[in-house]
Amino acid sequence: MPGGIRVEYQEELDRLEASALGGIDLASAALSRTLEAIEHQDVELAQIVVADDDRIDGRYLEVHQALITLLATQSPVATDLRLISALLHVLKNVERMGDQCVNICKMIPLTGNEPPSDQEMVKLILSMGGQTKTLLSQAKRSFADRDIELAQDLVRQDDVVDNLNRECFRLALEIGDDADRREWAMTMLLGARAIERIGDNAVDIGEQVAFVVTGLFREFEDASHPSG
Amino acid sequence: MGAIGATRAEAEAEVGKTEMKVTTTGTQPTPTAAPATGGRPAKTLETRGVDLFYGDFHAVEDVTMTVEPNKVTALIGSSGCGKTTFLRSLNRMHELTPGARVEGEIALDGQDIYERGVDPVQVRRLVGMVFQSPNPFPTMSIYDNVAAGLNLNAGRVKKTEKDAIVERSLRGAHLWNEVKDRLDKPGSGLSGGQQQRLCIARAIAVEPEVLLMDEPCSALDPVATLAIEDLIGELKSKFTIAIVTHNMQQASRASDITAFFNLEQTGKPGRLVEIGPTEKIFTSPAQQATEDYVSGRFG
């Protein structure tokens, strides 16, 4: 930083960026536990994920407030302004990812202690979750390094998650006539959908990387205009 | 070039002169009948390769930019970067400093204002200036302060016409309601913010094309500052405005275009680093030097 001016402001901005990006780690940890709860039908672990979401919400509120304070007191402009705008988006995505984990974990008790599960479908969902965790760490790294190429690569990685999600759907269709098994498969499909959304949140964070670096916002993928 | 060695007071008096035509350039005045609330197209100021000197000292180097009509252009940059010097060259006030000179071309709607034979006094009539400290003529009444430009130059303006111009100018400067019952009182009795608006009324009374403002709010409190900024926003419907400011929030609030001036090191001439829409300069400037300055990281 030339001149060594506004050192405290810069340190605060750095701290808030680290804290907001740390929120991605919190969401990733919540996703890990969620996957474990799915794999082992662990209702207690699922309840812990639900309760622990307060930490993610707390991070959101704390960093959000501090960023608003910086806006109000420091008049950030140019790259700093874009960074703060992007961090507000990152926080919102982190909060949404935490909520998706909560949504999944709230469904786990519904399927009962010994559900009529389909191991192939569980395996697919765990695979989706693992791939999504890769997306989260890549989103964080691309933001921290301001690496647009790495951010854009999130789209390719997300396609893998989307394909696994479609595969889940196909398995659910073929699950058979047993009503309990069908109910289980439907519930799992909702879980797969929630994980797929977390992947989308990671891509959204990548789009913010491009905004911070270039000053231009554009969606990497536009669901309403898929060809673009 | 004329008027070298003139005092600042003389220069300021000249700003208000009212000859309605620049005879040597053929530049036609805009009709004065524009309604008080409506807009009117103002003129464009363009500079090409402008270098400014104080004797041997090269103060500003190679500035090419356009001050667009009916927009507010803010000139920002650290002290000594030449932005005020540049502003003063736009209405030929720079040359009033002994030894000062101008190279390059500055044109008002295509007409070079430094061309041989152009009367600098007429240039200053078309390109008015508002200064950093409010400087109403202390012994003159509020009314006479506004009418000073008319009195100085036009000779015979009918009293009724003059009354109308004074009222229109004071209304235009958002001052009428505050002073209409004491027009015969001295201008120096007004508050700082009112005095600055009085100076703006004086400047617009002669219906210039361009208004130059040199840190017009630096001596004012925040409320008076915001009042002037609001006023600037309204004035652009009739005038082309260039404003020098140290207050970057003021530039971001009050201007449409921002020009960033910088000097590489002390003793070197100031240069125009970047000019663009204010929104762009304050969200994603193209130059690192601009980024450092607007972010407050300029060393």
Contacts between the chains, C-beta under 8 A, distances in Angstrom:
chain1	res1	chain2	res2	distance
A	1	B	297	5.9
A	2	B	292	5.8
A	2	B	297	6.0
A	2	B	298	7.4
A	2	B	299	4.8
A	3	B	292	7.8
A	3	B	297	6.0
A	3	B	298	6.3
A	3	B	299	2.4
A	4	B	299	7.3
A	5	B	296	6.3
A	5	B	297	5.3
A	5	B	298	7.1
A	5	B	299	6.5
A	6	B	295	7.7
A	6	B	296	5.2
A	6	B	297	6.0
A	9	B	296	7.9
A	75	B	248	7.6
A	75	B	249	5.8
A	76	B	295	7.4
A	77	B	248	7.4
A	77	B	252	7.1
A	77	B	282	4.4
A	77	B	283	7.0
A	77	B	294	4.8
A	77	B	295	5.9
A	78	B	282	6.4
A	78	B	283	6.5
A	78	B	284	6.5
A	78	B	285	5.6
A	78	B	290	7.7
A	78	B	291	4.8
A	78	B	294	5.5
A	78	B	295	5.3
A	79	B	284	7.6
A	79	B	291	6.2
A	79	B	295	7.1
A	80	B	295	5.7
A	81	B	282	7.3
A	81	B	283	5.9
A	82	B	283	6.6
A	82	B	284	6.7
A	214	B	284	7.6
A	215	B	283	6.2
A	215	B	284	2.8
A	216	B	284	8.0
